[in-house]
Amino acid sequence: MSLSEVISQELASARNICSTYGDTDPHCRAAWDAVEEVLAARSHQHANLSNFERYCLDNPEAAECLIYDN
């Protein structure tokens, strides 16, 4: 699973939890903390990447960034 996929899942989870429990609930705050941690991991990962790798992280659906499994 790519970091972009993890970010998408964490975002969806945080939105779902907050809509269920409310924005002020500790579950909601914890879910958004998890999103922030994953985003921080991505920003640290960007420091060692080439310009092309950064482009693909920001644009995973771009034709030149798609990876096909055999």
ROTORDREN-85665 format. One record per atom (N, C-alpha, C, O): residue number from 1; atom name; x, y, z. Coordinates in Angstrom, 3 decimals, decimal comma. Example, Ala and Ser with C-alpha at 12.3 -4.5 7.8 and 13.67 -1.06 7.14 Angstrom:
BEGIN
SITE  resi  name        xx        yy        zz
SITE     1     N    13,190    -5,690     7,800
SITE     1    CA    12,300    -4,500     7,800
SITE     1     C    13,200    -3,300     7,800
SITE     1     O    14,236    -3,319     8,465
SITE     2     N    12,850    -2,250     7,080
SITE     2    CA    13,670    -1,060     7,140
SITE     2     C    12,900     0,030     7,870
SITE     2     O    13,409     1,138     8,039
//
This chain:
BEGIN
SITE  resi  name        xx        yy        zz
SITE     1     N     0,849    -1,169     0,000
SITE     1    CA     0,000     0,000     0,000
SITE     1     C     0,902     1,241     0,000
SITE     1     O     1,843     1,342     0,787
SITE     2     N     0,600     2,156    -0,876
SITE     2    CA     1,408     3,368    -0,973
SITE     2     C     1,013     4,368     0,114
SITE     2     O    -0,055     4,270     0,718
SITE     3     N     1,886     5,310     0,338
SITE     3    CA     1,620     6,340     1,342
SITE     3     C     0,401     7,180     0,951
SITE     3     O    -0,360     7,608     1,819
SITE     4     N     0,218     7,413    -0,329
SITE     4    CA    -0,964     8,157    -0,792
SITE     4     C    -2,253     7,415    -0,465
SITE     4     O    -3,255     8,029    -0,100
SITE     5     N    -2,224     6,097    -0,595
SITE     5    CA    -3,397     5,294    -0,265
SITE     5     C    -3,682     5,334     1,238
SITE     5     O    -4,836     5,400     1,661
SITE     6     N    -2,615     5,293     2,033
SITE     6    CA    -2,775     5,375     3,486
SITE     6     C    -3,379     6,726     3,864
SITE     6     O    -4,265     6,801     4,715
SITE     7     N    -2,898     7,780     3,232
SITE     7    CA    -3,436     9,115     3,503
SITE     7     C    -4,921     9,165     3,150
SITE     7     O    -5,726     9,685     3,923
SITE     8     N    -5,281     8,633     2,003
SITE     8    CA    -6,690     8,626     1,592
SITE     8     C    -7,549     7,853     2,580
SITE     8     O    -8,648     8,288     2,923
SITE     9     N    -7,057     6,717     3,036
SITE     9    CA    -7,816     5,918     3,996
SITE     9     C    -7,951     6,631     5,333
SITE     9     O    -9,018     6,613     5,947
SITE    10     N    -6,872     7,256     5,783
SITE    10    CA    -6,923     7,972     7,058
SITE    10     C    -7,877     9,168     6,980
SITE    10     O    -8,604     9,447     7,934
SITE    11     N    -7,874     9,869     5,849
SITE    11    CA    -8,800    10,989     5,665
SITE    11     C   -10,246    10,513     5,698
SITE    11     O   -11,089    11,113     6,365
SITE    12     N   -10,530     9,436     4,976
SITE    12    CA   -11,890     8,900     4,953
SITE    12     C   -12,308     8,441     6,349
SITE    12     O   -13,441     8,665     6,775
SITE    13     N   -11,395     7,808     7,040
SITE    13    CA   -11,684     7,341     8,394
SITE    13     C   -11,969     8,513     9,329
SITE    13     O   -12,927     8,472    10,101
SITE    14     N   -11,145     9,552     9,261
SITE    14    CA   -11,339    10,722    10,123
SITE    14     C   -12,685    11,386     9,841
SITE    14     O   -13,398    11,770    10,768
SITE    15     N   -13,024    11,517     8,581
SITE    15    CA   -14,324    12,133     8,239
SITE    15     C   -15,485    11,295     8,771
SITE    15     O   -16,456    11,830     9,306
SITE    16     N   -15,372     9,982     8,620
SITE    16    CA   -16,417     9,078     9,081
SITE    16     C   -16,557     9,130    10,603
SITE    16     O   -17,666     9,231    11,127
SITE    17     N   -15,441     9,061    11,298
SITE    17    CA   -15,463     9,092    12,764
SITE    17     C   -16,047    10,406    13,266
SITE    17     O   -16,867    10,415    14,185
SITE    18     N   -15,626    11,516    12,663
SITE    18    CA   -16,114    12,827    13,110
SITE    18     C   -17,593    13,013    12,810
SITE    18     O   -18,301    13,670    13,574
SITE    19     N   -18,066    12,445    11,712
SITE    19    CA   -19,500    12,558    11,428
SITE    19     C   -20,306    11,675    12,374
SITE    19     O   -21,468    11,965    12,658
SITE    20     N   -19,695    10,607    12,860
SITE    20    CA   -20,381     9,709    13,789
SITE    20     C   -20,389    10,256    15,213
SITE    20     O   -21,424    10,271    15,879
SITE    21     N   -19,218    10,706    15,671
SITE    21    CA   -19,071    11,115    17,070
SITE    21     C   -19,169    12,618    17,305
SITE    21     O   -19,411    13,055    18,431
SITE    22     N   -18,986    13,404    16,264
SITE    22    CA   -18,985    14,859    16,419
SITE    22     C   -17,565    15,402    16,443
SITE    22     O   -16,617    14,701    16,798
SITE    23     N   -17,442    16,660    16,060
SITE    23    CA   -16,122    17,279    15,901
SITE    23     C   -15,367    17,479    17,212
SITE    23     O   -14,143    17,604    17,196
SITE    24     N   -16,050    17,510    18,320
SITE    24    CA   -15,369    17,766    19,595
SITE    24     C   -15,038    16,490    20,362
SITE    24     O   -14,435    16,554    21,434
SITE    25     N   -15,419    15,346    19,832
SITE    25    CA   -15,174    14,073    20,501
SITE    25     C   -13,694    13,686    20,437
SITE    25     O   -13,037    13,962    19,434
SITE    26     N   -13,160    13,057    21,479
SITE    26    CA   -11,759    12,615    21,464
SITE    26     C   -11,440    11,645    20,320
SITE    26     O   -10,318    11,633    19,815
SITE    27     N   -12,420    10,834    19,909
SITE    27    CA   -12,196     9,924    18,782
SITE    27     C   -11,898    10,712    17,499
SITE    27     O   -11,032    10,345    16,705
SITE    28     N   -12,636    11,789    17,331
SITE    28    CA   -12,445    12,645    16,152
SITE    28     C   -11,067    13,288    16,173
SITE    28     O   -10,358    13,282    15,167
SITE    29     N   -10,693    13,836    17,307
SITE    29    CA    -9,373    14,470    17,417
SITE    29     C    -8,252    13,462    17,180
SITE    29     O    -7,255    13,784    16,534
SITE    30     N    -8,408    12,252    17,695
SITE    30    CA    -7,395    11,215    17,504
SITE    30     C    -7,298    10,815    16,033
SITE    30     O    -6,205    10,564    15,525
SITE    31     N    -8,434    10,758    15,355
SITE    31    CA    -8,433    10,406    13,935
SITE    31     C    -7,689    11,454    13,115
SITE    31     O    -6,928    11,115    12,208
SITE    32     N    -7,911    12,732    13,436
SITE    32    CA    -7,208    13,792    12,701
SITE    32     C    -5,729    13,831    13,073
SITE    32     O    -4,898    14,217    12,250
SITE    33     N    -5,391    13,439    14,293
SITE    33    CA    -3,974    13,316    14,660
SITE    33     C    -3,295    12,256    13,804
SITE    33     O    -2,152    12,433    13,383
SITE    34     N    -3,995    11,157    13,546
SITE    34    CA    -3,445    10,098    12,690
SITE    34     C    -3,213    10,619    11,276
SITE    34     O    -2,203    10,292    10,652
SITE    35     N    -4,142    11,425    10,769
SITE    35    CA    -3,973    12,022     9,436
SITE    35     C    -2,724    12,909     9,423
SITE    35     O    -1,921    12,840     8,493
SITE    36     N    -2,565    13,727    10,441
SITE    36    CA    -1,401    14,618    10,513
SITE    36     C    -0,092    13,840    10,567
SITE    36     O     0,903    14,261     9,978
SITE    37     N    -0,084    12,713    11,266
SITE    37    CA     1,132    11,909    11,346
SITE    37     C     1,510    11,335     9,986
SITE    37     O     2,685    11,317     9,618
SITE    38     N     0,518    10,871     9,249
SITE    38    CA     0,798    10,315     7,923
SITE    38     C     1,262    11,421     6,974
SITE    38     O     2,172    11,212     6,172
SITE    39     N     0,639    12,592     7,065
SITE    39    CA     1,071    13,715     6,227
SITE    39     C     2,487    14,149     6,583
SITE    39     O     3,262    14,514     5,699
SITE    40     N     2,829    14,115     7,853
SITE    40    CA     4,196    14,455     8,269
SITE    40     C     5,183    13,439     7,722
SITE    40     O     6,280    13,802     7,296
SITE    41     N     4,803    12,176     7,731
SITE    41    CA     5,678    11,135     7,175
SITE    41     C     5,921    11,378     5,696
SITE    41     O     7,034    11,197     5,202
SITE    42     N     4,866    11,793     4,988
SITE    42    CA     5,030    12,073     3,558
SITE    42     C     5,959    13,265     3,343
SITE    42     O     6,780    13,250     2,426
SITE    43     N     5,836    14,287     4,172
SITE    43    CA     6,696    15,460     3,989
SITE    43     C     8,145    15,123     4,274
SITE    43     O     9,039    15,668     3,627
SITE    44     N     8,401    14,242     5,222
SITE    44    CA     9,777    13,812     5,491
SITE    44     C    10,300    12,945     4,354
SITE    44     O    11,488    12,984     4,033
SITE    45     N     9,433    12,180     3,760
SITE    45    CA     9,818    11,315     2,658
SITE    45     C    10,206    12,148     1,440
SITE    45     O    11,083    11,747     0,675
SITE    46     N     9,575    13,284     1,251
SITE    46    CA     9,844    14,145     0,098
SITE    46     C    11,270    14,689     0,104
SITE    46     O    11,795    15,030    -0,956
SITE    47     N    11,896    14,776     1,246
SITE    47    CA    13,230    15,364     1,334
SITE    47     C    14,259    14,573     0,538
SITE    47     O    15,236    15,149     0,061
SITE    48     N    14,064    13,276     0,384
SITE    48    CA    15,047    12,423    -0,285
SITE    48     C    14,609    11,988    -1,676
SITE    48     O    15,202    11,070    -2,241
SITE    49     N    13,613    12,605    -2,229
SITE    49    CA    13,064    12,181    -3,509
SITE    49     C    13,527    13,081    -4,645
SITE    49     O    13,845    14,254    -4,454
SITE    50     N    13,553    12,492    -5,827
SITE    50    CA    13,840    13,278    -7,025
SITE    50     C    12,603    14,102    -7,373
SITE    50     O    11,525    13,883    -6,820
SITE    51     N    12,767    15,042    -8,284
SITE    51    CA    11,630    15,864    -8,709
SITE    51     C    10,532    15,008    -9,332
SITE    51     O     9,347    15,275    -9,129
SITE    52     N    10,916    13,985   -10,087
SITE    52    CA     9,939    13,098   -10,702
SITE    52     C     9,165    12,318    -9,641
SITE    52     O     7,944    12,186    -9,735
SITE    53     N     9,863    11,807    -8,642
SITE    53    CA     9,199    11,072    -7,566
SITE    53     C     8,232    11,972    -6,802
SITE    53     O     7,145    11,531    -6,427
SITE    54     N     8,607    13,206    -6,573
SITE    54    CA     7,703    14,155    -5,909
SITE    54     C     6,474    14,414    -6,763
SITE    54     O     5,352    14,471    -6,261
SITE    55     N     6,702    14,571    -8,067
SITE    55    CA     5,589    14,790    -8,988
SITE    55     C     4,608    13,623    -8,922
SITE    55     O     3,395    13,827    -8,882
SITE    56     N     5,132    12,408    -8,911
SITE    56    CA     4,270    11,230    -8,886
SITE    56     C     3,533    11,095    -7,553
SITE    56     O     2,401    10,613    -7,523
SITE    57     N     4,154    11,508    -6,464
SITE    57    CA     3,446    11,481    -5,185
SITE    57     C     2,287    12,470    -5,182
SITE    57     O     1,228    12,193    -4,618
SITE    58     N     2,489    13,612    -5,807
SITE    58    CA     1,444    14,626    -5,856
SITE    58     C     0,402    14,339    -6,929
SITE    58     O    -0,727    14,822    -6,852
SITE    59     N     0,788    13,543    -7,939
SITE    59    CA    -0,092    13,239    -9,074
SITE    59     C    -0,067    11,744    -9,377
SITE    59     O     0,386    11,353   -10,453
SITE    60     N    -0,536    10,902    -8,472
SITE    60    CA    -0,404     9,456    -8,665
SITE    60     C    -1,162     8,908    -9,875
SITE    60     O    -0,854     7,815   -10,350
SITE    61     N    -2,141     9,648   -10,375
SITE    61    CA    -2,921     9,181   -11,518
SITE    61     C    -2,334     9,625   -12,861
SITE    61     O    -2,872     9,275   -13,912
SITE    62     N    -1,242    10,390   -12,841
SITE    62    CA    -0,616    10,827   -14,091
SITE    62     C    -0,111     9,597   -14,848
SITE    62     O     0,390     8,651   -14,240
SITE    63     N    -0,244     9,614   -16,157
SITE    63    CA     0,113     8,457   -16,984
SITE    63     C     1,544     8,005   -16,747
SITE    63     O     1,810     6,805   -16,688
SITE    64     N     2,457     8,936   -16,611
SITE    64    CA     3,856     8,562   -16,449
SITE    64     C     4,177     8,009   -15,052
SITE    64     O     5,281     7,519   -14,814
SITE    65     N     3,216     8,090   -14,142
SITE    65    CA     3,435     7,622   -12,769
SITE    65     C     2,748     6,297   -12,474
SITE    65     O     2,970     5,709   -11,415
SITE    66     N     1,922     5,822   -13,390
SITE    66    CA     1,204     4,574   -13,160
SITE    66     C     2,169     3,395   -13,212
SITE    66     O     3,090     3,360   -14,028
SITE    67     N     1,937     2,439   -12,331
SITE    67    CA     2,756     1,222   -12,270
SITE    67     C     1,819     0,057   -12,551
SITE    67     O     0,770    -0,086   -11,923
SITE    68     N     2,218    -0,767   -13,502
SITE    68    CA     1,402    -1,903   -13,888
SITE    68     C     2,073    -3,189   -13,422
SITE    68     O     3,267    -3,391   -13,643
SITE    69     N     1,298    -4,058   -12,774
SITE    69    CA     1,796    -5,364   -12,344
SITE    69     C     1,535    -6,371   -13,452
SITE    69     O     0,524    -6,304   -14,151
SITE    70     N     2,452    -7,291   -13,597
SITE    70    CA     2,273    -8,353   -14,611
SITE    70     C     1,488    -9,488   -14,049
SITE    70     O     1,237   -10,470   -14,747
//
